[in-house]
Amino acid sequence: MLYVGDKTKWKKFAFGLKARYTMRLSHREANYADVIAFANQSFATATEQAQFDYNGNSTISPFNKFDSDRDY
């Protein structure tokens, strides 16, 4: 849904999450060198970000689909 199987973008996404997680852990033990290293391996531009484009007409909302698929 987000990257249509593009492994390179998924790896960048994972490094972005890893940078955020490492930054959160830095409140206990500072490790800013790893934060910078992971962030450098993440997204370089905003066009690569994990974003679901929803226009309301031709696209099914993933939240609505999740709800209807599970008959909540």
N, C-alpha and C positions, 0 to 999 in steps of 0.2 A: 504494500500500500504506500509506503513512503519512498523506497528506493528501487522498487521493482527488481530485487535480486542483485543490485550493484554492490558487490563485495567490498570494493574500495570505499564507497561511501559509508557502508555499514561499519567498516573498521575505523573510519574517521569519527563516526558517531560514538563508537565504543571508547575511543581515546578521549573524546570530549567528556563522556561520563566518568571515565577514570580520573581525569584531571579534576573534575568537580568533587568526586569522592575523596581524592587525596587532599584537596584543599580543605574539605570539612575535617579530615583527620588531623590537619595541621594545627587545629585548636589544642590538641593534646601533645602532639610531637611535630614540630615544624619540619616540613620536607618540601620546601618551595622549589628546589631544583627539579624534583620529579613532577611537580605541578606544571612547571614551565615546559619540561620535556614532553609530557603527555599533551599539553595544549598545542604545542608546535606540530604534533602529529595529527591534530584534529582539523576542523574546518578552517579553510583559509578565507572564504567569502560567505556572505549571507545566503547566496543562492544554493549552497550545499546543505543548509540546515534541515533538520528533520521537521517537515511541515506538510500537513495534509491540506490540500487545497479544496475547500468546500464552497460551492457557489449557491447552494440551496435549491437548485432546480434539477440539474442533471447528475448530481452526486449524492449518494446516500451518506448521511451522517454516520460515522463509525460508532458514535454513542447510541444512536437510535437502532442501528443494526445489531449491536451487542445486546441491547434490551429486547428487541423483537426475536432474535435468534434463541434466546434463553427463556422466552415467554414469561418475563417478569411481570 
